[in-house]
Amino acid sequence: MKKTLKWMGITLGVLLLFLVLLFGYWFLRPNQAQVNPEIVAQTWDVVKDDAHNSNTDMIEWGDAYYLAYVSSPFHFGNDESVMHVTRTYDQGQTWEEVATFNPPGEDIRDPKLAVIDDQLFLYALKNTDFLAEPYLTVYAVSEDGETWSDFEDIPGLDGWLFWRPITQDGETFYNSAYWYEHGKAVLLKSTDGVNWEIVATISQGERNDETEIEFLPDGRMIATARMEYGAATDGIFGDTQGATLIAVAEPPYDAWTELLQSKVTRLDGPYLFTYNDRVYAVGRYQPDLGHSGPLTAQGSALSRKRTALFEVREDGLAYLTDLPSSGDTSYVGLVVDGDAAYLTYYTSPTNHDYPWFMGMLLPTAVEMAKIDLPALEALADQISAR
């Protein structure tokens, strides 16, 4: 009996020592983000304080850029979260806050901005779950960027969680939305930004959620979808099948064809944009090779994360470069201005390479980056998709 207790004590001691060393390594290891300086021309702080700042979106309206983001004590759901709307007239060098939103007793997250009928729309998701499982899309509207309506529920679409509206003609707007219990994404359309109708199912199954759309030069539409596979309770270890779905549809976009699931990354918090008739994405990238175990499976909270740039092709994703990032990161806003893209994202401190779960508990900064688009295109010419 004494020998058994002794060996149990030794085993627990070794396990505890291993965990202490592992956590120490995670906390201290240097950042290894692969940032291409020819593409990532500049980066700078927009918001850097003691809060967990996250979920950015940015849009150009008039002669200003508008940025929406969320500040909170940590990544998880809580009723102290505040959604901020700020504005810059000098491409992100100086910012002024124009509005804040803090629905009482609830968590608010995932802002998305759109200009519809000469008004600035702000869409957001309400959440009451600690693990951040939003259940409802709400919207607010401003005619001048300073005075805003209160949040109201999107009528008739309870449970559908909006992503980012896009338009080709300035009259008909399309958006993707995923079901609050996961597993289904649909295409929506609207002419007023408030009343939306479902056009088609983009994808179904495999616990898909965050889905982003963009127009192709030939008039078709392309979508990426975050495919989680495992149940929510598996989230800490991710799932080896995790991937990014790529699907396309021809006008009127009522029938979607799933082309493939790219294993380059599970593209969380995606933003798609077009430059010279080619579609690019910015989103969360998991750089660990193999994606085969609890520390490296796609979506594992124990893995390293990046915000990174990709080209989205019909035969897969082509990884191009990281942005300076680590830990809890991604959820991008972006404005294309000539041959440059100005983008916002959030990240844990970049002096170390924290795993995702550590980043969820640490303060995070909202960063801005200037991207050299001709350099991005030149690199994309050299990279194969997977």
Secondary structure as UniProt FT lines:
FT   HELIX           2..28
FT   TURN            37..39
FT   STRAND          40..47
FT   STRAND          52..61
FT   TURN            62..63
FT   STRAND          64..72
FT   TURN            79..80
FT   STRAND          82..88
FT   TURN            91..92
FT   STRAND          96..101
FT   TURN            104..105
FT   STRAND          107..116
FT   TURN            117..118
FT   STRAND          119..127
FT   TURN            130..131
FT   STRAND          136..142
FT   STRAND          152..153
FT   TURN            155..156
FT   TURN            158..159
FT   STRAND          160..162
FT   STRAND          166..167
FT   STRAND          173..179
FT   TURN            180..181
FT   STRAND          184..190
FT   STRAND          197..204
FT   TURN            206..207
FT   STRAND          208..215
FT   TURN            217..218
FT   STRAND          221..227
FT   HELIX           232..234
FT   TURN            235..237
FT   TURN            240..241
FT   STRAND          243..249
FT   TURN            251..252
FT   STRAND          256..262
FT   STRAND          268..275
FT   TURN            276..277
FT   STRAND          278..285
FT   TURN            294..296
FT   TURN            301..302
FT   STRAND          306..313
FT   TURN            314..315
FT   STRAND          316..322
FT   STRAND          330..337
FT   TURN            338..339
FT   STRAND          340..347
FT   TURN            350..351
FT   HELIX           356..361
FT   STRAND          364..372
FT   HELIX           373..380
FT   TURN            381..382
//
